[in-house]
Amino acid sequence: MEILTDKFLELLKYEGEVALTSWGSSEEGAPHMTGTWISYLTLTEYGRLLAPAAGFSHFEADIKVNDTVLALVAVREVTGFNDYQGIGFRLTAKAKLLNDGADYETVKSKFPWCRQALELTPVKLEQLL
């Protein structure tokens, strides 16, 4: 979990939105945005983040071409830079959608409505606020 800082881990204790951006090849044009909630995230012992995926069909098509995604995560409850009330991060991650295995079962047991489990493996974390 070297990439995920203590401040980021503190942020995970609060509710907020996780805005996910994916994009296929550059020939396809515009990026695609979807989202989930911080409370839907599960942090694994290996520093990966898991989340339920119900729709995610465009996202799924994108990550088959380019598995790098960006996530914006922010909350007001954690103090950021210069004692600013609020903190935000841009997380660059490798994304995968899981249909089976222990991580999939972990997510499916919490969110029976999910079609797949989204796995985000952090590559880079930048604090923005």
C-alpha positions in Angstrom: 0.0 0.0 0.0 3.0 2.3 -0.5 1.1 4.4 -3.1 -2.0 5.0 -0.8 -1.1 7.6 1.8 -2.5 7.9 5.3 -4.6 10.9 4.2 -6.1 8.9 1.4 -6.9 6.0 3.8 -8.5 8.5 6.2 -10.7 9.8 3.3 -12.0 6.3 2.8 -13.7 6.5 6.2 -16.2 9.1 4.9 -18.9 9.1 2.2 -18.3 10.8 -1.1 -18.3 10.1 -4.8 -15.6 8.3 -6.8 -15.6 9.7 -10.3 -14.1 7.2 -12.7 -12.7 8.1 -16.2 -11.9 5.6 -18.8 -11.0 5.9 -22.5 -10.4 3.3 -25.2 -8.0 4.0 -28.0 -7.3 7.6 -29.1 -9.2 6.9 -32.3 -12.5 6.5 -30.3 -12.5 10.1 -29.1 -13.9 11.3 -25.9 -13.3 9.7 -22.5 -16.1 8.0 -20.6 -17.1 8.9 -17.0 -18.9 6.8 -14.5 -18.9 6.6 -10.7 -19.4 4.9 -7.5 -19.5 5.7 -3.8 -16.6 5.6 -1.3 -18.7 3.4 1.0 -18.8 0.9 -1.8 -15.0 0.5 -1.9 -13.2 -2.4 -0.2 -9.5 -2.0 0.4 -7.7 -5.3 0.1 -4.6 -6.3 2.1 -2.5 -5.8 -1.0 -3.6 -2.2 -1.5 -6.1 -2.7 -4.3 -9.6 -1.2 -4.2 -12.6 -3.3 -5.1 -16.1 -2.0 -5.9 -19.4 -3.4 -7.3 -20.1 -2.9 -11.0 -23.7 -3.2 -12.2 -23.7 -1.4 -15.6 -20.2 -0.3 -16.5 -20.7 -1.6 -20.1 -18.9 1.4 -21.8 -16.2 1.3 -19.1 -15.8 -2.4 -19.7 -15.3 -1.9 -23.4 -12.7 0.9 -22.7 -10.6 -1.1 -20.3 -10.3 -4.0 -22.8 -8.4 -1.5 -25.0 -6.8 0.6 -22.3 -6.8 -0.6 -18.7 -5.5 2.7 -17.2 -8.2 4.7 -15.5 -8.4 7.9 -13.4 -10.4 8.2 -10.3 -11.2 11.5 -8.5 -12.1 11.1 -4.8 -12.8 13.9 -2.4 -14.5 14.6 0.9 -15.1 17.7 3.1 -14.5 15.9 6.4 -10.7 15.5 6.1 -8.3 18.5 6.2 -6.2 19.0 3.1 -3.4 21.3 2.1 -2.9 24.5 4.2 -5.6 23.5 6.7 -8.2 23.6 4.0 -11.4 21.9 5.1 -11.6 19.2 2.4 -9.3 16.9 0.6 -9.2 15.4 -2.9 -7.1 13.0 -4.8 -6.5 11.9 -8.4 -5.8 8.2 -8.5 -4.3 6.6 -11.6 -5.0 2.9 -11.5 -5.1 -0.3 -13.6 -8.6 -1.5 -13.9 -10.0 -5.0 -14.2 -13.6 -6.4 -14.0 -13.8 -9.7 -12.2 -16.4 -12.4 -12.7 -15.1 -15.0 -10.3 -12.6 -15.6 -7.6 -12.2 -14.5 -3.9 -12.3 -10.8 -4.6 -15.4 -11.1 -6.7 -17.1 -13.2 -4.0 -16.1 -10.5 -1.4 -17.8 -7.8 -3.4 -20.8 -10.0 -4.4 -21.5 -10.9 -0.8 -21.8 -7.2 0.2 -23.6 -6.1 -3.0 -25.7 -9.0 -4.4 -26.9 -6.8 -7.2 -23.5 -6.4 -8.8 -22.7 -8.0 -12.1 -19.0 -7.9 -11.7 -16.4 -6.6 -9.2 -14.2 -3.7 -10.3 -10.6 -4.1 -9.2 -8.4 -0.9 -9.1 -4.7 -1.4 -8.7 -3.1 2.0 -7.8 -0.3 3.2 -10.0 -0.1 6.9 -8.9 -1.8 9.0 -6.3 -1.8 12.8 -6.4 -3.3 15.0 -3.7 -5.1 17.9 -5.3 -6.6 19.8 -2.3 
